[in-house]
Amino acid sequence: MSLPTLWFVLIAVLFVGYLFLEGFDYGVGMLLPFVGKTDQERRAILATMGPVWDANQVWLITAGGALFAAFPNWYATLFSGFYLGLALLLGGLIVRGVGLEFRSKDRRPEWRNRWDALIVIGSAIPPIVWGLAMGNVLHGVPIDQHMNYVGTFFTLLNPYALVGAIAAVLLFLLHGALYLDLKAPEELSLRAHQTAYRVGMWATVSYFLFVALSYFYANFAHKLGVDPGPIPLLAGLSMIAVRFLLPGRRRGWAFVAGGLTIVLSTASVFLALFPRVMISSLNPHWSLTIYNAASNLYSLRVMTVVAVTVLPIVLAYQAWTYWVFRKRVSLKDTFHY
């Protein structure tokens, strides 16, 4: 395996980890005022992700850093073309983080309700941005022969990408509800389960609508064929499995199936692109690939040594964190949030 290919795979793994882990954080944040009716219930809901949400964001920071170092041309074109969307993403993450830390600094209901609303907004913006981004990356964007994005922000708001944004929001809502079914107090678990069942129907419809539109607006049909391969098929089967597992309250298996949908769907996006990283809608020959967007081999070698040394430590620490905070939250606990 060549070093550009290796780093393409590693970046795909980082985005898979980020969307899986932060996906349920976003879902929990969006569901905060709907599953939690009292202040104590909302504090308990936030406590389910309190010990891990900031560590989950490290996956995005690491993915961005790896993208910059391994594929600087990809980073430059992506961040310049999607600049406004990424600025909204950053704003949403800041608002959500501040809300999580500030909401319980004052006991006044109006103070806490205001921050709760901002947590919902800050949690909803990232799925919208990522849905739009994935839709446009698969559809192709106007990139000229100098690897410059020559469209506008409104170029990104095409129907296919908007369906992708809706599907992403609903999928993360489902992911968050399934997580709360596992981690929230028993008093809230049933409410989260019912929310997952209601949201799950719309998430399934929007998910498969996006997949169907991909055969017309993306490159699946001529690159992967009618049969897209085992990974995309397993992603679809996992989405269907959630609907069958929810009625029996198989909480763990439903969460695993929903998580697999996110993991395998993200992997499918990278598989559909390879060896390209950004498709030019103006001329296929102007597309960015892992070869014309990559850093020099010396830089990739140094990065590989660092990744092999540091990444296992980071993974071990995060696994330890989840193990320590694995128990279900209780309404009788004392909460920081």
N, C-alpha and C positions, 0 to 999 in steps of 0.2 A: 504494500500500500504506500503510495507516495505521500509526502508530508502535506501538500495541499488537501488531498483527500482525507487524510487523518484529521486535520484541523476542521474540515467541513463536518466530519462526523462528530468531533468533540463539541463544536458549536451547536450542532443539532441536539446533542445530549443535554447541553446546558439549557437550551430553550425548552426542551421536553421537561426537565426537572423544574424549571421556573414556572411553566404554565400549569403543571400538575400541583405543585406546592402552593403557589400563590393563587391558583385557581379557586381553591376552597376558601382562602382568605377573602378574595373578592366576593365570592358568593355569600359568605357569612356577613360581610359588611353591608351588602345590598339588602339582605334579609333582616337586618337588625331591628327595625321598627315593626316588622310584620310578624316575626316569630316572638320577639320580646315585647310584652305589653306593659310591664312595669319597669321601673328603673333597675330594680334588683335583677330582674330577668335579663335585661339588656347588658348589665354588667357581667352576668354569668356567661352570656353569649360571647362577649368580647374576650372573656377569660379563656374560652376554648382555644382561641388562636393567640392569646397574649404572649405566651412564652416562645412562640416560633415565627410570628409574622415577619419580624425584622430580619431574622436569619434567612427566611424564604426569599426576601428581596435580594439577598447577596447573589443568588443565581442570576438575576438580571444584570447586576453590576458586573459579575464575572463574564457573562456572555457578551456584554458590550465591550469590555476590555479585551477579551479574546478576539472579537470581531475587528476591533481597531488594530490590534497588533498583527493578526494573521492575514487579514484581508482588508488593507487600508482603503483600496478603491471601492470595495463593497460598502464599507463603513461610510465613506465620504458621499457616495451617491445616495445611499439609503437615508442618511441623516439630513442631507440637504434637500432631497425630494420630499421626505415625510416630516420636514422640520416642524411645521405647525402641529401636526398630530402628535409628534413626540414631545413637543412642549406642553401640550394638553395632558399627555400621559404623565410627565414629570409633575405638573401642577396637581393632578389627581392624587399621585402618590404622596406629595407633600401635605396636601389638605387632609388626607386620610391619616397619615402618621401624626400630624399635629392634633387631629381630633381624638385619636386614641389616647394620647398623653394628656390632653387638656380637659376632656369632658367631665372628669370627676374631681377637678380642682375647685369646683364650686358646687354647692348643694342646690342652688336654685334650679327648678324644673326647666325654666325657659333657657337657661344656659346649657343644660345638658341636652335638651331637645334640639337646640341649634347645632350643637356639635354632632349629634346623631344624624341630622340631615346632611351635614357636610361629610360624614363618614360614608353615608350611602352614595353621595355624589362622587366622592373620591374613589370609591370602590367600583362604581359603574363605568367611569371613564376609561380605565385601562382595558377592560374587555372590548369596549367599542373600538378603541384605537387598534388593538391587536387583530380584531376581526377585519377591520378595514385594511390593515397592512397585509395580512395573509391573502385576502381576496385580491388585492392589487398586485402582490408579488406573483401570484399564480396567473392572473389575467395578463400581466405585462403592463409596463408604464413607459411613457415616452422618454427614452434615453438616446442621446445622439452618439456620434462616433467618438466623441471625446469623453464618454462615460458621464456626461452631465444630464441631470434630470431637467427636461425642458417643458414640463407641464405646470399646472397650478394646483393649489389645494383642492379646488373643485373637480379637477381631473380624477382625483381619488374617490370622489363620491359617486361612483357609478353603481348601477343597480346590483350587480354581482357582489361587489364589495360590501354594499349596505346589507345584503342578505347575510353575508359572512359576519358582519358586526352583530346583527340580531341573533344569529345562531350562537356566537361566542358568549353573548350576555346570558342567554337562556341556558347554555351548557354550564357556565360557571355558577349560575343560580342553582341549578340542579346539583352540582358538585358541592356547593356550600351547604345545601339542605341535607344531603347525604352525610356530610361531615358532622353537622349538628345532630343528626339522628344518632351518631356514634358517641359524640363527646358532650353534648349539652345535658343538663340535668334531666332526669326522667320526666319531670313535669313539662319540659319543653320538647322532649324527644318526639312525642306523638305529634305535636304541632309541626315540627320540622319534617316528620315523615309525611304528613298530609300535604305539606307544601311541596315536597319532592314529587309526590304523585301528581299533583296538579301541574307543576312546572314541567315535569318530565314529558308529558304529552306534547306540549308546545316545543320543548327542546328537541324531541325526536323528529317532529315535523320539519322544523327549521333546519336541523342538521342534514336530513336527507334531501331537502330542497336545495341546500347549498351543494351537496354532492352531485345531484342531478344537473344543476346549472354548470358545474365544473366541466361536464362533458361538452358544453357549448361555448363556454367563455374561457376555460383554462386549457391546459395542454394535456389533460389526461387521455383523451380519446386517441390522439395520434402518437403519443409517447408510450403510454402504458397499455393502450388498447381497451376493449370493452371489459376485459378481465383485468382489473388494476393490480392484481397480485395479492398475496396472503395478508400483508400488513393492513392495507386499506379495507379489505374484506373483514378482517378481525375487528377493526375499529367499528365498522357498521354493526357487526354481530354483538359487540359489547354494548353498543347503544340500545339495541333491541333487548338485550338481556336485562338491562336495568328495569324495563317495564314489566318483565316477568318476575323479577326478584322483589319488587316493592310490595305487592299485595301480601306476600308471606312474611313481611318484615324481616327479611334476611339482610340485616343492616350491613354487616361486614362485606358480604358478597356484592351487595348493590353498590357500595362505595368503591370496591375493587373494580367492578364493571364500568362504573362511571369514570374512574380514574384511567382505566385502560383506554377508554374512548378518547380522552384528551391526549394521552401518551402516544397512542398509535396514529391518531389523526395528525398530530404535529410531525411525527416521523414520516407520515405519508406526504406531507407538504414538501419536506426536504428530499424525499425520494423522487417526487415528481419534478423537482427543479434540477437535480444533479445531472450533469456537472455545472449547470448554470446556477447563479445565485440571485441574479435579477434579470428578468426578461425584458428586452426592448420591444415595445409595440411598433416602433418605427421601422426597424430592420433587425431580423433575427441575428445577423452577424455583429450587431452592436451590443448584444447582450453581454453581461458580465458573467464570467465563469470562474471556477476555482483556480484557473491558471492565469488569466489576465488580471485578476483582482488580488492575487496573493502577494505576500511579502517575499523577500529574497530567502533562499534556502537556509542561510546562516541564522536569520532571525527565527525561522520556524524550528530549527534544531534547538536553539536555546530555549524557546518557549516549551518545546516538548519535554526537555529535561526538567524544567520548573514544574510543569503540569504533573509529570509522573511523581515528582517529589512531594508536592503540596496537596494535590487533589485528594489522595487517600486520607490525609489528616482531616481535611475539611469535611469529607463525607462521614468519617468516623465520629467527629464531634456532633454533626447534625443528627446522626442516627442515635447517639447517646442522649441528645436533648429530647428527641421524640420518645425515647424509652422512659426517661425520667418523668415526663409529663403525659404519660399514656392514659392515666385514669380519667374517668368521667368526672366532669365538674359537678359540684353540688351547690344548690342555692344557699346552703348554710355556710359556705366558704367565705372568707374575707377577700375582697377583690380590690385590685389596684385600679382597674379601669372604670 
